[in-house]
Each structure stands twice: as C-alpha cells, then as structure tokens.
Amino acid sequence: MGDFFEDINLGADGGIYAELVKNRSFEFDTPLMGWQLLQKGEESGSLLVHNRGELNGAKSRFIRVTSKTSTGNFGFSNEGFRGMGIKKGQQYNFFVLASQLSGNVSLVIELTNGKGDKLGSTIVTPGGKPWKKYNASFTATATEPKAILNISIKGPGVVDLDMISLFPQDTWKNRPNGMRADLVQLLADMKPGFLRFPGGCIVEGRTLEERFQWKKTIGPIEDRGFLINRWNTEFKHRLTTDYYQSFGLGFYEYFQLAEDIGAEPLPILNCGMACQFNTAEVVPLESLDPYVQDALDLIEFANGSADSKWGKKRVEMGHPAPFNLKMLGVGNENWGAQYIDRLKIFTQAIKAKYPAIQLVNSSGTDPNGERFDYLNGELRKMNADIIDEHYYRAPQWFLDNAQRYDNYDRQGPKIFAGEYAAQSVAIASPDNKNNWQCALSEAAFMTGLERNADVVAMASYAPLFAHAEGWQWTPDLIWVDNLKAYGTPNYQVQKLFSTNKGTNVVPILRNNASVTGQAGYYASAVLDKNKKELILKVVNASDKMQDADFVIDGLSKVGAKGTITVLRSDKLDQVNSFENPTAISPVVKDINVKGKSVKVGLQPYSVNLIKLKFS
Ligand code: AHR
C-alpha cells in the first residue's frame, strides 16, 4: 500500500505546502488576486505591477510600491488560502525580496483576525537598491483559522517587492519552505510503501503547454516556474478559480518527503499527451525527444553523482546521497494507439540507459470497458513492467471485484492499483461521502489485492487530500482545513492494511476456497516473519453477526493470546468529520487462542484484523 499525491483539492498550495501567502510572486493570471489595497484617508501611496517579461525567466512580475507619508496609512493585505491558519505561541517566519529605490521605506508586517485584532507583528526595513532577501520573525498571540496578513508601508520612498512569504516555524522537520507537519504525520502514520507524485491529471495538463514539467520545480524557490493548476475550475459546485502551482513544493521536496516517510518515490511524467478529458493534444512523435530527455534527466537528478549535470543539482539543493529511484511512471490515464506509440519510444530510451528502472504504464480508468481491454492487451504484448489500473466505482463493484486478480497471469506484468475509491453517488460527484459503506467495500476489495500480492505489486487510494473549502473532487482520503485534519474511515482502512502488510502472503481458506464474499465474508492472511506474527484481515460486509472459527495450519506454535483490531459502524452512512474525527477508528481487544484454534465473533459491517504470535 502506498500514497497517491496530487495537487488537487488544494493538496499542495493551500494544503501540505505550508506557505500562508497566496500569489506570493504576483504570477496569477490576475496579478493581484489574493491581495487587497489598504488606503486610509487621503491617497498616501500607490502600487504598480511590473513585468520584466523574459528577463526574469519564470517569475516575471514584481510590485513597485510608492509611499508618500510615514503614517503607514497605505499598504496591502493578503487573504491566504481561504484565510491563514495561525496558532498561538507559534513562531512565524516572514521573508520578502526587496529593492529600495528611493527614500526610506519600512514594511510593518501584521497578522490580524477578521475583526482587525492584532495577532502578531514585525517590521522589515529594506536597505539599498540591489534585490535582497529580508527575513523577520514574530510569535502569534492567539489562534485563528482565518487570519489575514497586512503589510503597511511607511515612507516616504519607493520600494520594489517580490516573493512575499510567511511560513510557520513548525513545518515538518522544521524545514524552511516546508510542509505542514500535521499532514505529513498522517502520511507517515500509514507507513506507505511508496509515494506517487505529482498526480493524476495535473501531470498531463489541460494543454501540453500546461503540463507538469519537473525541471521547473527545482532550485531556489524564487527561480522556479509557475503554472495554472489543471484543477483551476469554474464548475458551479467546485469554484476554485484561484488555483495555481507555485512549485514551492517541487520534485526535490517530493523525493525528500518520500524518503522521510520511508516510501519508495514513484514520479509520473507526461508522455507527450495532454489530458484526454480536456484538449487531448499530443506532441508529434518526431518532436517527442525533449519529453523523453526529461525522463532520462529525472533519473539522473534522483540517482546521479555530483559529477553529472542533474545529479549536481540535487547535491546543490542539499541531498548528496542519491534518492535511489527505482520506478518511473510514463503517462497518466492515457489511452489509444497514440499512447502506445509514445510509450514505446520512452521505454526504449529509458531501458537502454537505465535497464533496472521499472516503468509504470497507464491503462486508465473504465476497467470493464473496451479502452481498458485494448490497452491492457497492448501493454502485455510489450511486456510492460507494471500496469497502472484505476477504478472509481460504486461500493458494490468493489465487493464484486474482490476476486479480480485471482486469475491474472502470474508471468506477465505486475499491477499497480494506482487510483481507486468507492463512490457513494457517482464518480467525482460533489455529493459523494467518505462513508463507512465505501470504506468497508474497499477493505473487502483490498483482501483481494493482498491475496494477490504476487501480481498486485502496489495499490493506492485517490485522491489523498482535500481542503474543506477548496475541493474539486470527492471522496478523498484526508480532509483538512487551515488548522486541522482528519483521516476518513477510508484512511483508517488504508492505514490498517498498510501498517500490517507482513512479509509473506499465506492462504486463508473456507471450504477449501478463497474467502471472497461468501455470505458477505472476505479475508486475506499474511505472516510477518520479522515480528513472528500471523495477521488475518477479515471483513464482514453483511448486516449480521458472524462467527468465525480459524484453525491455524503450518505453524508449529501459536501464542495463547492475540489481539483483534476492529473498525466498524452500525451505520453504513457514518462518516468521520472535523467535529468527530475518530467516529470510526480502531478498537483493539485481546483474544484467546486454544492450541491452534481461534474463535471470534465478527460484528456486522466490520473490518477485523486478528494478530497472533507464533514461534
Ligand atoms: O484522482 C483524481 C483524478 O482521477 C486524477 O487526477 C486522475 O488520474 C483520475 O481521473
């Protein structure tokens, strides 16, 4: 089990990336989106957006601020991402790039709540004309989920400003330019086997021009690129027209995150095709080289030595050791002959230079449809390493498909169940809920994934994060607001499986057959040879209590005591929430083992993890 990360639902900017200032470098299509001018009394100042065009590469804009007085009556404020989540006693680190053109301008930095009460402040006084970075810190005096940042200008004078930034000190591992520690902790708690990034459809982009290009996301943050998010949307019920990618969270940070949480990195790259749900643009085959080169260079960035061009960049960013990249995805939810044509070129080039790299090939959504069958057939002919299958389906589909992989070819490609989630209403419906019925059906399905771990090499729920006030897609694994986050029942199921993967799959049989839905009963079993544990996962998806008698075969001695961990609810529509984040959460109890037999009662609508010690 692993994590699928995509910058959807404010997953990165406004989510796990801890930057509090929205549009910090004025690059949104509307340059002052997120900013508001503050002008008290007579006109005491002005602000003009400047564009350096090509001169400054990716980040072309800055603001020129003219202050006529020393009153501080002129300034501007930033609204953050649906406000700024501020915690009492926490240190906040401000920085800005500034060039003082004339006079003597100071910036009074202040956090306030909606009523205008001050939550903390500091002053920055840029000195001199050359662009320079200025830092200042202060401590917040109160907790506030929707603070705003005010910057009053005391002059007179003229100053140019860019990259106006505010981070909490308590980022994950206290890193500057860091991530929200509470959100990373939720991922670390899952002990994911891999981290797939950066998506999802954002890999493809609405157009090729808007595709995700990893090279624009590394190096000093002020030099990184900028992109409208593919999920910037005007759908009525999912209004997120202020959704951009600052790339403060870039490929270096994704690799580092994977390393921190003990997950194998799994980057996915554009294969020369824009999102087929949008423009479906493709790059001509004869122009594919730069795309392929991006893939080769990424492997060098991750694994190359300081002597290589791209390895050197990783070292300069602070990571001398390789990231030990072993897998790479080519394309996301791409289909048709045009995908196969492009994939073949990528595969040939990558395997020629890096034969050990395992390639993840896309087979898209629609697992029962023609498109899927065609692609799977073609990929098998190509002897693909790993095929990425996606399914966003009704809970019943998950129950019905617990046997999906029982008959897959054992000699052919491995499977990556790369995106899945039971949909309570319909695919990506805004009315979908992360309810217990969905989580229960996923658990039943996952016993099938686990039982077939020799074929299904990896699996991840999708999407991972959603901001309560800025989402485009439901359901999602973890819901966040500016201060809090909770794991859904689906998260609890993922975590239960992921933290109890064991080392070896062993058969669990009923009447000599796999347990795949008979009387609503689903099961899988693993041994953890390191911890000397036998772990059974048993799902009772029926509305009735069921007795389960297990007789353990093949282990010489089983401990007299074991445990059962239960996730359950009487109500299939039960959800977790900000108010009740643990409504569905694991309850652990001791159980007795008689010789080699265990008798347990399986409660209706329950996911049960039985752990026994052996010697
Ligand atoms: O997870 C949400 C989206 O679903 C992903 O971006 C895409 O790959 C799939 O269609």
Boltz pocket constraint, residues with backbone or C-beta under 6 A from the ligand:
constraints:
  - pocket:
      binder: B
      contacts: [[A, 6], [A, 8], [A, 199], [A, 200], [A, 201], [A, 202], [A, 332], [A, 333], [A, 365], [A, 419], [A, 462], [A, 463], [A, 473]]
      max_distance: 6.0
